[in-house]
Every structure is written in C-alpha cells, then in structure tokens.
C-alpha cells in the first residue's frame, strides 16, 4: 500500500531517506514543468528545481500539516520562481527546437502531417505568446501560469502564493489585459 504524503513526511523527518526520495519523486516533474514554463529556459528551470527541493529538504521538519504538502511545495516553488525572476530579470524565450514542448506553449494542435506553412505560423504564434508572457510582472506571470497552464483554482493559487484571492484575481485580470495588448501589437 502506498504511503500518503503526510506519512512520508513523518518518516522523512525520522531520517528515512527513501521516504524523502519518494516525496520528491511524486512532485519533481510538476515542479520542473512549472519552473520551465515560468523561465522558458531549461538551465534556469533546473536551477529553480534544485533550489526548491533544497528548501523543501531544509524546512520539511517545520511543515505543520495545516495544508496539503503539494500546496506547501508549490508555494515554495512559486516563491523561488518569483525571486529568481526578480534577481536575474532576464527575458528568456523558449527555443523553437524544444523537442519536448516543455516551454510555455506545451501543445499546439497538430495535423497528421504539418505543412511548412503551418510550422512557420505555429512557431510565430508560440514566439509572440512567449514574448507577451515575458512582459508580465513575476506575480502576474506565476498566477497566469498556475491558473491557465497548471489548472489550479484561484483559492489554491492564493494559498500557494500566500496572498488573498482578490489579489490573485487582480493579477490575473491585469495579466490577461496586458497579454491582450501585447498580442494585439504583434498582429
């Protein structure tokens, strides 16, 4: 029988390294995907991923079981992403050659055979959207990615980002308005 997150946390805090590894394994892909979507750069995403799990390791003993572990983890991941963006404030774009589509735009509808024209158009759309996402503030971008790419509810995002739901709604409203303006400029 598979242990719950809370059981794994308790065991990890008792020194069970395998419990900690299992906990990390459950969420590592989600954290890396979020970091990749946020930064648009695989090296930066790996740095964020590493920092997130270092923080988890260092502060796991202080986890108070007041929320789900996943919420606590994504709060850490959100904070690390936002801090990273503020610290380095570089505008990274996703490579068009990103084979695993792990950038912001993870899926573009594909026909069985994409024509060269379709490939060019899809690449242009992807670039324009990524450029527009990079104009958002760190909090707007994180809110937008968590809501529209990861599928979290506003309440969950507010908990992860440690702010009120109204603040998240404002971030999302501003993000959508800004994206619309940026995309209209592009076309």
WOQUIFEN-V24214 format. One line per field, one symbol per residue. ss: DSSP state (h for helix, s for strand, l for the rest). burial: b if it has 9 or more other C-alpha atoms within 8 Angstrom, else e. A space follows every 50 residues. Layout:
ss = ???
burial = ???
This chain:
ss = llllhhhhhhhhhlllhhhhhhhhhhhhhhhhhhhhhhhllhhhhhhhhh hhhhhhhhhhhhllllllhhhhhhhhhhhhhhhhhhhhllllllllllll lllllllllllllllhhhhhhhhhhhhhhhhhhllllhhhhhhhhhhhll lllhhhhhhhllllhhhhhhhhhhhhhhhhhhhhhhl
burial = eeeeeeebbebbbeebeebbebbbeebbeebbbbbbbbbbbeebbbebbe bbbebbeeebeeeeeeeebebbbbbbbbbbbbebbeeeeeeebbeeebee ebbbbeeeeeeeebeeeebeebbeebbbbbbbbbebebbbbbbbbbbeee ebebebbbbbbebebebbbebbebbeebbeebbeeee
